[in-house]
Amino acid sequence: MSAAIQQEQHQGQARSDGCHGALQGVKVVDLSRVLGGPYCTQALADHGAQVIKLEPPDGDETRGWGPPFYGDTAWYFAGVNRNKQGIAVDLSCDEGREILWKLLEDADVLVENFKPGTLKRWGMDYDDVLRERFPKLIHCAVSGFGPDGPLGGLPGYDAAIQAMTGLMSVNGEHDGPATRVGLPVVDMVTGLNALAGILLALAERTKSGRGQSIDISLYDCGVSLLHPHLPNYFGSGRTPQRTGNAHPNITPYDSYRTATSPIFLAVGNDRQFAKLCGHLGAPALAEDPRFADNRSRCGHREPLKAELERLLAQHDCEPLAQQLIRLGVPCGPVQTVDVVARHPHTLHRRMVIEMGEYRGTASPIKLSRTPATYRSAPPTLGADTREVLDALGIDASTQQRLFEAGVLKSAASQPEAMVEAAPETTAEAEALKT
């Protein structure tokens, strides 16, 4: 069935009790831009939180990070900003901050990634002001390096943090240069850690009745990703080196040539290795003293890879990968993004959603009673400014004055749609329409 038909069916599965997620009733004021913060707040929104995203009149800078563009907005922005109400307000002036104060009066969570000290300069420091004025508020500050220390307060972007925290040093071929991971892994893990911190604070608040501040830095999150390299360094004292696709602690755990395209073998134990060798018609390989256990195999990586690639050269990648994984040997073809987007299992797991022209990556968090819902596409700049200000009780004449003064900016609201990620799976979906 087509994705459009799937969407209609999902809409028909909307819960009769009106519940739209585990976080329904939680109000989030989102001052974050770029990726880490927005990635976090989109996850909150997918699971029912009301997220109001405040952007400066010129917008989140990622609106211009294209091509490709979704209307006038880059798909980069669209990828992490659905299910949010968007307002455009100049927080650098007192009248703009007055709107923020009003939004915080009944907010549960404030997420921001300003340079440390910005809120203090505005008279909105958490310790001195927000904690006393809004004792139940959970404040999540995302920054490059945290507020203090030798690098405290300095700006940080994903690739620079990858370089500084050693991620690049262990990524790339052994004889090649240090290489950036091909996706903004630090930003995204920072967003996930911010999400975890907020959920922990919400859970604790049910017992204490009090909010708290959460300090999430890209630097800390980058360092936290250094597994198993930091443990290996702690245990051996040797500086980890680049190993290409190979795992530093396990073999065979690498990409290997076949008769067609590469296959990645992720063999984690001796039983799996024996199954691999048996399927390739070489059971004696698993009994060779050089390859009898993982320690021995790691000591003889090159001859093992040469022998495996000799055997793999007799097989096509795709059918071999299907056969091996069904035997219990973890592996997979090295697939491109376009193949993943239309893969039957991707569709069966409902990992691609559509709302009109918008297509996005669905939430991987699948709750049985309160699944994620997809209620609105990413907002155009200022799309919900008037609606949000109306709800705050700000009269039309005041709004007009603020628009004319450039404190506010609005745009035509987008039509809304809802898709619910139902707890039950259906028959495997066909490929997405192109």
Summary of the structure (lengths in Angstrom):
residues: 434
radius of gyration: 25.2
end to end distance: 13.3
largest distance: 84.2
contacts: 1336
relative contact order: 0.14
helix: 40%
strand: 14%
